[in-house]
Amino acid sequence: MTTFARQNEKVLKIRMKISTLLFALLLAMTASAETVTTHPDEGAETIEPNLKWGKPTQQELTMTEYAPDKDADAVVLCHQVSVFYEFLNGNFRIHNVVKCRLKVLKPEGKRVADVSIVTRGSEANTLLTESVRSLKAAAYNMENGKMVKTKMESSMVHEEYLNKTDKLHKFSVPQVRVGTVIEYEYNLDSDFFYELRDWYAQRDIPVLYTKYALSIPDWLSFHIEESGMNNLEKKDDSGSLTIGEEIVNTEEHIFIGRNLPALKDDDYVWRAEDYGCKVTHELQGIYIPGAVHKSYTSRWEDIDEILLNDNEFGGRIKRNSQLKDEVLAAGISQIADPKERIEATWKLLHQRVRWNGDYAFWAKSGSKVLKEGTGSNADINFLFINMLHDVGIEASPVALRLRDKGRLPLTHASMKYLSTFVVGIALNDSTMVYFDSSAEDGYLNALPVRLSVDRARLIRKGAQGKWVNLQEAAQALEQTVIQATLDGEGTIRGTLMNGLTGEAAADLRKKWRTAKDSIDVIHQMQEDKGFEITDYQLQGRHDFSPTLREVIKFTKQCTSDGDIIYLNPLVISPISKSPFTAETRNLPIELPYKQRETMNVVLTLPDGWQVEDALKPIVLKFDGMTASIMSRQNGNQLSVLYKFDVQRTFFAQHEYQDLKAFMDRLVENCKNIITLKKVAN
């Protein structure tokens, strides 16, 4: 049991001491008398939110599009969540009452009829559970001018365990087609009184109206944070409830969103929900007069201490490796170069255990992992840390939140957001590198994208923890040399030598590892580069190394018209299309890592031909990005040097137009054509 879980269990025991109190919490749910104003496009049909349940309006039933977003395949008409506390049988319980009405506008929108709810339990305390009750759903359709209601049968709800504690409840509302109005509602009851679920106002379809009502007794104090790019209406009030002969105050918080745009996942963004309107919560303290007065307000330094003192985390760092004898027998500790020592240690461990595809924060015992020969990244990372200590290399866990789970909060410390950790390895007193056992294709500082975050917590025994930016350590380097000859028929024959380092090498290794067929990879490469491959060699594909090398022999046919040849002097366009094609963008751009690319082309021209229009020098600059194309001709030899450098990974949405223009110009210049003309004898 973790320290955090033990603390919570102690709190629950204290709750039992006041079980003689009768806790009756009533939440006024006035859902039908609100005045709502919408702001649709001028001249478009308006739709007013309907806050009455079980009675779709004629307007909802007959609408064919959502005026503010005519491309939307579905729309949330009304979404209401009410959260309140109850004290029952000596324990706190949270009630989440969820009601949702949606409209299907296009065939693709039928997906909103598929709903999933995840409840959880606790391995540390089986008395802590969550449950779903009063689940109802229905579809409303217009048939022959009349509304027809189709209820979902209870047999249509399927349940399955995702793991030892988490349970999935899923259902599909029946008789859903274009034009259907869907309603569903349920209560989610939770014994995890110290954790309120985050509330998200936006989703991947537009939202006409949404409301979140939260009631918290003064006995519990939460840090409540609202964030997002769109404004929510907010109202704070106070209430009261009677417990026996005592009046206890409550905090009432209401958040309302109107006409919220769809929050769609986009390329080059970690997690769209990070930028949507949401409300998050963190327990700060429990204050029950005469019974409990406990503060949970913590700093990240406090989290460091909790983890280091936890036997299942800090205790794992201090243990000896189960493979210590093998490590010493292999003579790894005698290797002078620290990087080579790290490489040898990892290779030995990798022979004994493989990653099972799971990311975790807590780990199984090392002996069990070695016996099974597989484990989560946390299982293997702890073993790796212990083995590195065996060979005199200092290593520590670096705790983080997976990219697709969101960023760690800046305003308050919270262990609940930590989802895994990587290994921070000290090469010397001033240089640290990072590695994770899930990096099947990577190397030191070449982490999978899910782990390459800008905010992670280095947890060190005997020293204060600190923040590290894993993105700063990651970089993709690609250096290409092309030596080729052009003949009078417009055919180029040459050799491409490509050296890849860091993330670039990891990406290519992954492409080959996950390919169904090597022929498919070659065909795709030919299509992307616009040439025919006559021979392909990949050196270092299976090495645990920062580098990888391609050697490609190729032919390419230029456009030729008798005495004229049209030639791209780069031979192969390093970038054929911009990744940013949308006219507008609502989300920032988050690149996975920094990158640097160079291409050095040496092309021998055929005798008796001359360049008619030489390539002009090209230099492009944008904040954090530079690109250049330079050329020179010496006799019949044409040399071209291309450079592209990206040293920023985050661009705000207001920079999108400038970034798009930069990339458009770069693509255009990479496709420049020069003319070669045959000289008359």
N, C-alpha and C positions, 0 to 999 in steps of 0.2 A: 504494500500500500504506500502511495506517495505521501509526502509531507502535507501537500495541499489537501489530499483526500482525507487524511487523518484529522486535519484541522476542521474540515467540514463535518466529519462524523462527530467530533467533540461538540460542535455547535448544535447538531441535531439532538444530542443527549441533553444539552442545556434546555433546548426547546421543550423536552419532555417534562422538565421541572415546573413548567407553567401550563401544563395540560389542563388544569382545572379552569382555565379561562375559556369562556365561550366566545369564539371569534365569529362574528357575523358581518361579512363585507358585502354591501350591495352597491352595484355600479349602475347609475342611471344611464340607460342607453336610448337616447332620443335620436332616432334615425330617420324620422319622417318629416320634421318640421323645419328643416334648414333651407335658407334661401341661397341659391347657387347661381353665380353669373359666369358664363363661359365667354370666350373670346375667339370664335371661329373666324375663318377667312371672310372678308367682306363679300356679301352677296351669297354666301354659301348657306345651306340649311343648318340651323342650329339644333342642338340636342341638349336637353336639360337632364342632369343626373336624376335618376329615380332611386330614392332611398328606401322605398317600400319593398319588402322581400316577398317573393313568390308571386309578384304581379308585374311582369314586364309590360311596359307601355306599348301602345300602337306604334309610336315613333321608333322605339327600340326594335320592335318586331319587323318593321318594314324598311328600316334604313339599309342602304346599299353601299354606302361609303362613309368614312369618317372625314369630315371636311378639313380639319387641320393637317391630316396626313392621308391623302387620297390613295397612296400606295400601300397603306396598311392592310395586311391580310386578316387582322382581327383587332379588336379594341377591348380594353377593360372598361366597362361601363360604370362599375361601382365595386370598390374593394374596401371592406371595413374590417379592422382588427381591434378587438377590445381585450385588454390584459388587466387582470386584477388578482389580488391575493385572497387566500382563504386559510384559516387556521383550523385544522381538522385532526382530531385524534392526537393532539399534542405536537403536530408538525405543520409547517408551512406548506402550502401548495399553490402553484400558479395556474390560473386558468387563462387560456388563449382562445377567444371566440373569433372564428374566421368566417367571413361571408364574402363571396365573390360572384359577380355577374359579368359575363363576357359576350361579345357578339362576333360571330364568324362572318367575314366579309368576302373571302376568297377561298378557293380549295385548299391552299397551303395553311390557312388559318384553322383548319380542323384539328391541328395538332394541340390546340389549347384545351381540347376535351380530354387529353391524357394528363392526369394529375398524380404527383408523387408527394408523399409526406414521410419524413424520416423522424422516428422517435428513438430515444436512446435510453440505455440503462447504465449501470455502473458495476464494473468487476469488483471494485473495492468495497462497495456497500450495496447488496442486493435489494435493500429497502428503497433505494432511490430508483424510480422508474418514471417513464412517460407513457401516456396512453391517448388514443384517439377514440372519441365517442360522439354520438349524435351526428354521424356522418350521413349527409343527404345530398343528392344531386338530381338535377332534372334538365331536360332539353325542351325548349319551347319552339314550335314551328307553326307557320301559317299554312293551313291546308284548306283549300276551297273557301278562302276568306275568313276562316275561323282559326283561333289559336288552339293547338293540340299540345298537351303536356305529356312528356314521357319520363317517368321516374326511373331512376337507377335502382335495381334490385341489390340487396345486401350481398348476394352471391357474386356480384360483379367486382367486389373489393378483394384484392389479392394481397397477401402479406408474406413477407420473406425476410429472413435475417441476413443482413449484410456482413455481419461479423458476430462476435460473442455478445455484443451489447446493442448494436444499432439495428433497428427494424424498419423495413420499407413497407409502407402502405400505398398501394397504387390502384387507380381505377380509371376507366374510360367512360365518359358520359355517353349513353346510347343515342342513336337517331340524330347524329350531328351532321349537318351539311351546310352549304353556303346559305346564309340567312338565319341560321339557328341562334337563338339566345340560350346561353348556358348559365345555370346557377348551381353553386355548391356551397355547402357550409359544414363546419365541424367544430368540435371543441378539442383542444389539445391540452391535457392536464399534465403538469410537471411537478415532481418532487424536488427538482433542482432550484430551490427557492433563491439561491444566490446567483443564478444566471438567467437573465432575461434574453430572449432571442432577439437578434438584430432585426430591425424592420426595414424593408426596402420598398420605397414608394414607386419606383419605376421597374419596368421589365422590358423585354424585347419587342413589345407592342405598345402603342400609345395608351395612356391612362386618362380617361375623362375625369374621374373623381376617385380619390382614395382618402381614407381617414384612419388614423391610429390614435386610440384612446388608452391611456395608461394611468392606472391608479396604484399608488404605493403608500403603505402605512408608514408613519414617521419612525416606526421601529427599524425600518430598513432605509439606508441611505445609498443612492446610486449616483455615479457620475453619468450624466446623460448628454450625449453629443449628437447634434444634427449636422450633416454635411451634404454636399452635392452642388451641382452647377445650376440647379433651378431652385427657386425659393419656395418654401412651404409656409403656409399660414400656421401660426403657433399661438396657442393659448395655454397659459398656466393658471391654475386655480387651486383652491384648497377645499377640502371637504372634511368630513369627520365620520367616525363609526363608533359604535358603542360596544365595549367589551365588559360584560358584567355591569358594574356601576361606574366604569371609567370611560371617559371620552378620549379616543385616540384620533389625532389629526391625520389626514391623508394628503398627499400631493397628487394633483390631477394635471396631467399633461395631454394636450390634444394637438395633433399635427394633421393638417389637411393639404392635399395636393390637388390641383385642378389643371386639366389640359396639359399633362406632362408628356413630353415627346418620347418616342420609343428609344430605348437604350440598347442599341444593337452592338454586338461584338464586332470589332473591326480588326483589320490587319494591323500589326504593330501596336497593340495595346495589351497590357497584362491581363486586366480584368475590368470589363466595362462597369461592373457594379461599384468599383472604387469611385467612380465619378458621378454616379446617380444619387438621387436624393435618398438618404437613409438616416436611421436613428440607431445609435449603438449605446450600450449600457455597460457599466462596470461597477460591481459592488464596492462601496467605500467603507461601510461599517454597519454593525447591528447594535442597536441601542434600545434595550427593553428595560424600563425602570424596575429596579429591584431584582433583575435576573441577569441580564447580559449587557455589557458595554465593551464592544470589541471593534477596533478599527482595522479595516483591510486596505486602507490607503497605502499604496506602496510605490516605490521608485524602481527603476530597472536594477539599481544596485541591490534592492531587497530581493528581487527575483534571482539575481546572481547567487545571493547567499542561500536562498531556499533550495536552489538546484544543487549547489555544491554540498549542502548538508543532507541532501536526500540520498539515501543509500542506493537507490536504483538509478541515480544519475551521477552525482558527484562521487559516490562510492565506486561506481564502475570505472571512473577515470583513474582511481588510485590502485586498482587491482593489477596483479601480475597477469601477463598473457598466458593462456593455456598452451601456446606454441613457443614459449620462451626457449625450451631446450632445442627445438628444431631451428629456431632463429640463430642461436649461438653456435650450434653445430654447423650451420651453413656458412659461418664466418662473416655474416652480414655486418656485424658490429665493427669489423676491422676495415671496412671500405672507407677510404678517406673522404671522398667527395660526398657531401650530404645528399645531393640529388640522386646519385647512384645508390646510396644506402636506402633512401626512400623507395626507389624503383624496385630494388631487390626485395625489400620487405613486402611491398604490395604484390609482387609476382608470386611470392611464397604463399601469401594469404589467399590470393586469387585461385591458386591451385586446389585449395581446400574448401572454399565456400563461394557460392555465386549469389548474385542479387536475385530476389524473387519477384521484383517488379513493384514492391510496396515501399512507400515512404512512411516513416514513423518517427516519433520522438522518444518513446520508451522502448526498451529492448528486452529480448529474452536473454537467458543466461548464455554465456559464451560457450560452455560445454555443449548445451543443447543445439546451438547454431552449428557448431563444428560437427556434431553427430549427424544432423540432418543434411548438412552440406549446402544449405541455402538459408537466406534470411533477408529481412528488410535492410534498408540502408543504415538504419540506426544499429541494428544487430551487428552488421559488419564494420561500421565505423568505430564502434567501441573496441572491437577486436584490433582494428588497425591502430587506434590510439595506444592501446596497451603494448602492441608489438613495436611501435616506434619508440616508446619509452625503453623497451628492452635493448634497442640499438643506440641509445643515447640521443634521440631526436625528441625535442619538446613538441608536444601536440596537444590541442585542446578542442573541445566542441565549439562550433559557431552556430548558435541557435537562430532560426529564421522561420518565416512563414512562406509557404510555397507561393509562387507568383500567381497562380490561378485561384488562390484563396484570398488574395488581397494583401495590402501592405500592413506592417505592424503599426499600431496607433502611435501618433506622436505626442498626444496630450496626456496619456496615462499608461502606466505599466500594467501588463496583463499576461499571465501565463497561458490563458486559454487560447490566445492567438498563435502560439508557437506550434508549428506542425512537424518540424524535423530539424536536423542539424547536419552540417558538413564538418570536415576536419580541417582546422587551421594548424599549419605546420611551420615552425620557426626554423628557417634556414640558418639564420644568425640572429644577432641581437636587434637588427633593424629591418630584416626582410622576412615576411611571412607569405606562404603560398597556401592554396586551398585545394582540397580534393574531396570527392565523395565516391563511395563505393558503387553508386548507380551510374557513374560516368563510364559506361562500357566502351565508349569510343574516345574518351577524353584522356587528359593528362593533368598535371598540376596547373591550376588556374584555368582549366578548360572544363567548366562545369556544364551540366545540362541546363537548358534555358530556364526550366522551372525553378532552379536553385540560384540562378544568377541575379540576385536581388541587390538593391542599393542600400538596404538597411538590415543588418544582421548583428547579432550580439555575441561577441567573443567572451566565453566564460572560462576563466583561468584560475586554477587552484593557487593560492598564495599571492594573488595579485588582483587588482580591481578589474572588473570586466570593462569592455569598451565596445563602441560601435565600429563596424567595418563595412565598407562598400565593396561587395563582391564583384560588382560590374566594373569597378576600376581595375581590377586585376585581370579581367577577361579581355582578350583581343583576338581578332581574326586577321592573320597576315597571309597574303597571297602574292607571290612573285613569279611572273610568267616571262619566259624568254621564247620568242619565235624566230627561228631561222628558216627562211624559205626562198624559193626561186620562182619567178614568174616567166612563162614562156610566151612566144608570140601569138599563141592561140588563146591566151587568157587563162591558162591553167596554172594554179599555184600548187607547188609540192614543197612540203616542209616538215619540220619537227617542232613540236610544242613541248617545252619543259616547264613544268609547273611545280613550284615548291610551296607547300601549305604548312602553316604553323598555327598552333593554338586552336581556337574555335573552328577555323577553316578546315584544319586537318580532321577534327572530330566530326564535323558535318559530312565530309566526304566518306570517312570510315562508316558512319551511320548509314549513308546512302547505299553503300555496298552491302553492309550487314543486313539491312532490312529489305533489300531487293529480292523479288521472287525469282528473277532470272538475270544473269549477268548480261545477256543479250539485250534485255530491255534497257539496262543502264546505258549500254553503248548506243543503242538507237536513240534514246532520249538526248544523250550528249551530242550526237550528230545533228539532231534537230535543233537543239539550243545554240550550237556553235555554227551551224550552217556549213559544215564540211563533211567529207567522207573520211572515216578513220580506217587506215590500212594496217595499223599496228598499235596496240595499247599495252602499256606496262604500268603497274602500280606498285611502288616500292615502299615497304613498311606498313602495309595494310593492317597486319595483326600485331604490330609492335606497340608496347607501352612507351610511347615516345611523343614529344611535342610536334614532330614533323612528319610529313608525308610527301611523296614525290610521284608525279605523273610524267610519263614520257609518251607522247602521242605522235605518231607519224600520220600525216593527213594529205588529202588533196582537196582543192576547192576551185570551182569554175567561176571566173569573173564574166560579167557581161562583155561581149566582144562584138564589134561591128566592123569587120574588115580591117581598116587601118586605125581603129580606135578601140582602146580597152578602158572600161570604167572600173576603177579600183578603189576599194576601201583600204587606205594605207595601214589601218590597224590589222588588216587581214581578218581578224575575228572581233566582232564588236563586243567589248567587255560588259556592256549593259544594253540589252536590246529593247527594253521597255521600262517605263517608270513604274514603281510600285504604287504610286499615288495618282490614281486616275479620276477619283470622284471630284466633282466641282467644288463641293464644300465638305467640311468635316466638323463633327461636334465633339470629338474626343481628341486628347493629345496623341502624339506619336511617341511610342516607347520602343526604341530599337533594342535588340537583345544584347549587343555588345559593341565596342568600338571596332573599327576595321580599317585596314590599310591595304591597298591593292596597287601593284605596279605591273606594267606590261611593256617589255622592251622588244620591239620588232626590228629585225634586220632583213630586208627584202632585196634580193638581187633582181634587177630589171633586165629584160631581154635586150640584146644588142640591137641598135638601130631604132630604138624607141626613146621618146623623151616626154617628160612631164609637162603638160600644157598649163595647168593651174596648180601651183604649189599650195600645200596646206598651210594656212596661216596659223601662227601660235594662238592657242586657246587657253585662257585662264579664267576659271569660275570660282567665286567665293561666296560662301554663306556662313553665318555664325556657326562654327563647329564643323564645317564641311569645306573642303577645297578639292578642286579637280583641275588638271591641266593636260594638254596634248601638245607636244613639241615635235618638230621633225627637221631633218636636214638631209641633203643629198650630196653624196661624194661619188662622182662618176656615175656608174650604173647601180650604185648601192643606196637604197633609201632606208633611213633609220627613223623610227618613230618611238617616242617615249610617252606612255600614258600613266598618270598618277591619280589616285582617288583616295582621299583620307577623310574618315569620319571619326571625330573625337568627342562628339556629344551623343548621348543616348536618349535624351528627353527633349521634346519640342512641344511647346504649348499649342493649343488649337488655333490661337490667333497668329501663329507663325506658319500655319499650313500653306497658305497661298504662296508665300515666299519660298518655302521648301519645295512645293510642287513645281514652281517656276524654275528653280535651280535644277531639279531632276529632269524636267522636260528639256531644258537647254543641254544638259549633259548627254541625254539620250540622242538628241538631234545631232550633236557634234560627234558622237561616237559612230554615227552612220554617214558622216561626210564622205563624198565620193570625189576622187580626183580623176582627171582624164589623161591617159597616155596616148600619144599619137606616133604613128610610124613615120620615121624621117625618110624622105625621098632620097633614093640613091643619086 
